[in-house]
Amino acid sequence: MTLLSLETTAPVLMRAGIWPLHPFADPGMVQLGEWLPLHWRQLKQLQRRRLASLGLSPDVTESRVRESFAEVVQHSLTTHARQLFARMLIDGSPLFDEQLVDPDGLRLAVQRLAEEPYREDGDAQLLEVLDLHFAAQAFL
């Protein structure tokens, strides 16, 4: 999630002349997280315990509502992203130039997204293509 957050905000920050840094994406922090015992990492137990130690109620630390942006991603991809993909396929992309993304495969995926029901398990990753495209454009 940290890397996805960084990937999503990078284009905006870079256009503003700010180099995007995220301390939780630092390799040392990632390694530290991997070294933590599994039971500390599951269901964000470490973060939940920290919030509880700060006095937050169980409504916050043990929320029954699942954190999910699935509906936002679905709406974005099935409405706004179509125009962005169309522009990307017409104008080209550094991702195509470097053969990181196959434009024909992307065209088929976008067409399938328009014609068939949305599938979270496969379609949501298309958002990452847009994120990387905009980050590469801002960087280059």
C-alpha positions as CSV (number, residue, x, y, z in Angstrom):
1,M,0.0,0.0,0.0
2,T,2.9,2.3,0.7
3,L,4.3,1.9,-2.7
4,L,0.9,2.3,-4.4
5,S,0.5,5.5,-2.4
6,L,3.9,6.8,-3.5
7,E,3.2,5.7,-7.1
8,T,-0.1,7.5,-7.2
9,T,1.2,10.8,-5.7
10,A,4.5,10.9,-7.6
11,P,3.2,12.5,-10.8
12,V,1.6,15.4,-9.0
13,L,4.5,16.0,-6.8
14,M,7.0,15.8,-9.6
15,R,5.1,18.3,-11.8
16,A,5.3,20.7,-8.8
17,G,9.1,20.2,-8.7
18,I,9.0,18.1,-5.5
19,W,10.9,14.8,-5.5
20,P,8.5,12.2,-3.9
21,L,9.9,10.5,-0.8
22,H,8.1,8.2,1.5
23,P,9.9,7.0,4.6
24,F,7.9,3.7,4.8
25,A,9.2,2.9,1.3
26,D,12.8,3.1,2.4
27,P,14.4,-0.4,1.9
28,G,15.5,-0.4,5.6
29,M,11.9,0.2,6.8
30,V,10.6,-2.5,4.4
31,Q,13.2,-4.9,5.8
32,L,12.3,-4.0,9.3
33,G,8.6,-4.7,8.6
34,E,9.6,-8.1,7.1
35,W,11.5,-9.0,10.2
36,L,8.6,-8.4,12.5
37,P,6.9,-11.5,13.9
38,L,4.0,-12.5,11.7
39,H,1.4,-12.1,14.4
40,W,2.5,-8.4,14.7
41,R,1.9,-7.9,11.0
42,Q,-1.4,-9.7,10.6
43,L,-4.4,-7.4,10.5
44,K,-2.0,-4.5,11.3
45,Q,-1.8,-5.5,14.9
46,L,1.2,-3.3,15.6
47,Q,-0.6,-0.2,14.3
48,R,-3.8,-1.1,16.2
49,R,-1.9,-1.6,19.5
50,R,-0.2,1.8,19.0
51,L,-3.5,3.5,18.4
52,A,-4.9,1.8,21.5
53,S,-2.0,2.9,23.6
54,L,-2.7,6.5,22.5
55,G,-6.2,6.1,24.0
56,L,-8.3,5.6,20.9
57,S,-11.4,3.5,21.4
58,P,-12.0,0.0,20.1
59,D,-14.3,1.6,17.5
60,V,-11.1,2.9,15.9
61,T,-8.6,0.2,16.7
62,E,-10.9,-2.8,16.0
63,S,-13.2,-1.3,13.4
64,R,-15.6,-3.8,11.8
65,V,-15.7,-1.8,8.6
66,R,-13.2,-3.1,6.1
67,E,-10.8,-0.5,4.7
68,S,-11.4,-0.7,1.0
69,F,-11.2,1.6,-2.0
70,A,-12.6,-1.1,-4.3
71,E,-15.7,0.9,-5.3
72,V,-13.6,4.0,-5.9
73,V,-11.2,2.1,-8.2
74,Q,-14.1,0.5,-10.0
75,H,-15.8,3.8,-10.6
76,S,-12.6,5.5,-11.7
77,L,-11.7,2.7,-14.2
78,T,-15.2,2.3,-15.6
79,T,-15.8,6.0,-16.1
80,H,-12.8,8.4,-16.1
81,A,-10.0,6.1,-17.0
82,R,-11.4,5.2,-20.4
83,Q,-10.6,8.6,-21.8
84,L,-7.1,8.5,-20.2
85,F,-6.4,5.1,-21.7
86,A,-7.7,6.3,-25.1
87,R,-5.3,9.3,-25.0
88,M,-2.4,7.1,-23.9
89,L,-3.0,4.7,-26.8
90,I,-3.3,7.6,-29.3
91,D,-0.3,9.7,-28.0
92,G,1.9,6.8,-26.9
93,S,3.6,6.2,-23.6
94,P,7.1,5.7,-22.3
95,L,5.8,2.4,-21.0
96,F,5.2,1.3,-24.6
97,D,8.6,2.6,-25.7
98,E,10.4,0.6,-23.1
99,Q,8.2,-2.4,-23.8
100,L,7.0,-2.5,-20.2
101,V,3.3,-2.5,-21.4
102,D,2.1,-4.0,-24.6
103,P,-0.2,-1.4,-26.3
104,D,-2.3,-4.1,-28.0
105,G,-2.8,-6.0,-24.8
106,L,-3.8,-2.8,-23.1
107,R,-6.2,-2.0,-25.9
108,L,-7.8,-5.4,-25.4
109,A,-8.0,-5.0,-21.6
110,V,-9.6,-1.6,-22.0
111,Q,-12.1,-2.9,-24.6
112,R,-13.0,-5.8,-22.3
113,L,-13.5,-3.4,-19.4
114,A,-16.0,-1.4,-21.5
115,E,-17.9,-4.4,-22.7
116,E,-17.9,-6.9,-19.8
117,P,-18.7,-6.6,-16.1
118,Y,-15.9,-5.2,-13.9
119,R,-13.7,-7.8,-12.2
120,E,-11.8,-6.5,-9.2
121,D,-9.2,-9.3,-9.3
122,G,-8.0,-8.5,-12.8
123,D,-9.3,-5.0,-13.8
124,A,-8.0,-3.1,-10.7
125,Q,-4.4,-3.5,-11.8
126,L,-5.1,-1.3,-14.9
127,L,-5.0,1.6,-12.5
128,E,-1.4,0.9,-11.9
129,V,-0.7,1.2,-15.6
130,L,-2.1,4.7,-15.5
131,D,-0.2,5.6,-12.4
132,L,3.1,4.4,-13.9
133,H,2.3,6.2,-17.2
134,F,1.7,9.5,-15.5
135,A,4.7,9.1,-13.3
136,A,7.0,8.3,-16.3
137,Q,5.6,11.3,-18.2
138,A,6.2,13.6,-15.2
139,F,9.7,12.3,-14.7
140,L,10.7,12.5,-18.4
